[in-house]
Amino acid sequence: MRILLSTRLTLRRVLLAGLCLTSSVALAQTTTTESFDSGTKTSYPVATVNLATGTWTFTDALLGADPDDHRAGAQAARLQQTGRLTMEFFLPDGASTVTIQHALFATDASSGFELWYQSQACNCTSWLRVADPVIATTLTLQTATFAVNVSGPIRFELRKVSGAAARLNLDNFTVAPFGVVPPQPTAADNQHLTMGNPSGATADVNQPTNYLLEKPQFAISYHRDRGTPNWVSWYLAPVWRGSAPRQDDFRPDNTLPAGWYQVGASSYSGSGFDRGHNCPSADRTSSVADNSATFLMSNMIPQAPNNNQRTWANLENYGRILLDQGNEIYIIMGSYGQGGTGSAGFKTTLDQGRITVPNRVWKVLVVLPMGNADVSRVSAATRIIAIDTPNDNGINSNWGQYRVSVDAIEAATGLDLLSALPLSVQQVVEAQVDNGPTQ
């Protein structure tokens, strides 16, 4: 970035104030983490296991310490078929968020898993699913985050729901108590926030204009009052591309906090604006579940048809060309301002004022040859493409005409893009304007 650290910190404070950040609760001693490093279970048949947090029932699951078990410590849970890990005790303080690390066992095929919960208050045996399945696709541990936001005693169950005989490792199951703001995710390779969290978004219901939604497929800073994302960040590599067909199952995001308006599949109808993807469908074709996730309305903005179907589509296609040339790409897309011109003319809002039509639509792509230690490999020679376009149906189809510096987008939005990079690197790469090929 082009500004000094003191100025950066001031900007961040101003930004978070503007996004309605309220005072948050510090992490307390009641945060619970199960590392699966204690206890013994070496076979799959159902049995109870005494772990550090309490007694769990393992069904079609064991505790693995094999070299092929991808784990953070001495052991990880390993599930096969329709395996389950069930807590046989309640956590007294409820849950705001749950995180779990996941990876493929050995080199097995992809598997999906779900998080379910049971509230003691219901005095029942019913379980409720927290969110759509998470699809494990990598041989290194990745972190899935679930927004739960349930008060009172609660217990959880992890369920393997796809992959059949393919085995799945789960590790470091962490529950933050209800009302507690979890710490920021740590940047690591091949994760959607590897290059930073541009607005310091967290899964805090008291931060409704900068609410973090971490999906397996992408990360979102959601603005409840605009009914759209502030930004969406995702990682693109060959593992995310496959043969899954386009699902076209536009639908509300039911993982938004209770009481928030959920934009529906027909909320843009008759407006003259497309349901414009942030993370595009064609970037997530490794499985039906991955492609389907891109059709959540929390991933959409009202986008002028010619912007979406021509200019934006051309840039998205070019990104996949770069992927096929042996690169991996970290991508951030967002929008800002109010008022755009679609096929039916100028509008500022849709759906009785519940959805804001953005004035500008931007995108940043960090292009790296496939490799490791990605943050440390970004340099002045790294190709970084940044564009800022009008949300106007009269837009030119050549996205290259709208290239700007990352600094320019930061100045327009107040965001801190690529914040995981060292300051000395940011100062150089964020000031540059790409002039490379466009097709």
Secondary structure, 3 states (H helix, E strand, C coil): CCCCHHHHHHHHHHHHHHCCCCCCCCCCCCCEEECCCCCCCCCCCCEEEEECCEEEEEEEEEEECCCCCCCCCCCEEEEEEEEEEEECCCECCCEEEEEEEEEECCCCCCEEEEEEEEEHHHCCCCCEECCCCEEECCCCCEEEEEEEEECCCEEEEEEEEECCCCCEEEEEEEEECCCCCCCCCCCCCCCCCCCCCCCCCECCCCCCCCEEEECCCCEEEEECCCCEEEEEEEEECHHHCCCCCCCCCCECCCCCCCCCCCCCCCCCCCCCCEEEECCCHHHCCCCHHHHHHCCEHHHEEEECHHHHHHHHHHHHHHHHHHHHCCEEEEEEEEEECCCEEECCEEECEECCCCEECCCEEEEEEEEEECCCCHHHHCCCCCEEEEEEEECECCCCCCHHHHECCHHHHHHHHCCCCCCCCCHHHHHHHCCCCCCCCCC
